[in-house]
Amino acid sequence: MRLEGKLAVVTAAASGMGRAGVERFVREGAKVAAIDINPDALAALVAEFGADKVSAHVADLSSAEDARRSIHEAAEALGGIDILWAHAGMPGPASVEDLDLEAFDRTIALNVTSAALGAGTAAPYMRKRGGGAIVFTASISGLVGSMMSPIYSAAKWGVVGLTKSLALAMAADGIRVNVVCPGLADTPMKQGFTGRSGDPAEAAANEAKLVAAVPMGRLVQPGEVADAALWLVSDEASFVTGVAIPVDGGFTAR
Ligand SMILES: NC(=O)c1ccc[n+]([C@@H]2O[C@H](COP(=O)([O-])OP(=O)(O)OC[C@H]3O[C@@H](n4cnc5c(N)ncnc54)[C@H](O)[C@@H]3O)[C@@H](O)[C@H]2O)c1
């Protein structure tokens, strides 16, 4: 097993890619603290994997207080932290015209601030255990521009910058910091990018347009991103830090 005895925290853990990460981390021998805003989905996660493997921590990670508290709670439940997959994020506004500043702030808070606070709160626990591994989730929109999601793109470029900076700052402590950059993924959040108008035909057309731009011609599956995160936190990636890995069927290869 690749994560035997490891203590892992996953945020936005109750659905999609985060959930696939919990499944893989548990399968590979880790104990997992799952953080999410949805208590019912968290309870289902614990029921599926067992309370001896997964603990549940409800938090609204767009709140700085919750972001810090939930990591401390997770560390207490696990008895320390070796691994953090700070996966939380949201699409945010579609345009800068008539920009809703509250929505702007919430987008930055969930995508960037929660990642920084998660890493900052987890790092001292990792140092106590002699090192660790942090993975963030950005997006293809953190590597190239996004026509449909400008604020999201700004936030995810921020997450990529945070990754590289923290990789430099934390290397001496044996903490590796990397980021996965998925293309449009087959999860509930997909609708937040393609279906903002609420019109299903428009959502389908937007999805078709995005998929047509993917050389491999399809959406990314949650498990494909979780597999990349698993590799990054495992010892197989022991000399890998500061990298942004696209999981995008070649979208950013041009
Ligand atoms: N789905 C995509 O197309 C796509 C593509 C690239 C990157 N991403 C990134 O992946 C991450 C999540 O995406 P997913 O597709 O796995 O999503 P998902 O919709 O399957 O799951 C999102 C999870 O986040 C939780 N959540 C929502 N708001 C929260 C908050 N304020 N505090 C704590 N938890 C909250 C939800 O309850 C849910 O369990 C985000 O960082 C997103 O930006 C998604």
The ligand as a Gaussian input file, in Angstrom:
#p B3LYP/6-31G(d) Opt

LIG

0 1
 N      -15.677000      20.096000     -12.026000
 C      -14.847000      20.703000     -12.856000
 O      -15.098000      20.816000     -14.067000
 C      -13.524000      21.221000     -12.342000
 C      -12.485000      21.455000     -13.256000
 C      -11.254000      21.931000     -12.771000
 C      -11.081000      22.145000     -11.416000
 N      -12.119000      21.912000     -10.550000
 C      -11.888000      22.154000      -9.132000
 O      -12.125000      20.961000      -8.389000
 C      -12.593000      21.303000      -7.073000
 C      -13.942000      20.661000      -6.745000
 O      -14.505000      20.195000      -7.829000
 P      -15.344000      18.835000      -7.993000
 O      -15.589000      18.803000      -9.462000
 O      -14.683000      17.709000      -7.305000
 O      -16.686000      19.305000      -7.285000
 P      -18.017000      18.617000      -6.769000
 O      -19.095000      19.554000      -7.186000
 O      -18.117000      17.190000      -7.151000
 O      -17.778000      18.694000      -5.200000
 C      -17.556000      19.896000      -4.538000
 C      -17.584000      19.616000      -3.041000
 O      -17.230000      20.848000      -2.395000
 C      -18.104000      21.035000      -1.301000
 N      -18.180000      22.464000      -1.008000
 C      -18.813000      23.417000      -1.732000
 N      -18.692000      24.611000      -1.132000
 C      -17.950000      24.408000      -0.010000
 C      -17.502000      25.268000       1.026000
 N      -17.798000      26.558000       1.041000
 N      -16.788000      24.718000       2.053000
 C      -16.499000      23.396000       2.056000
 N      -16.896000      22.539000       1.098000
 C      -17.620000      23.048000       0.073000
 C      -19.432000      20.442000      -1.769000
 O      -20.293000      20.149000      -0.681000
 C      -18.965000      19.215000      -2.538000
 O      -18.871000      18.082000      -1.700000
 C      -12.661000      22.823000      -7.053000
 O      -11.445000      23.330000      -6.548000
 C      -12.813000      23.162000      -8.512000
 O      -12.427000      24.479000      -8.772000
 C      -13.335000      21.460000     -10.985000

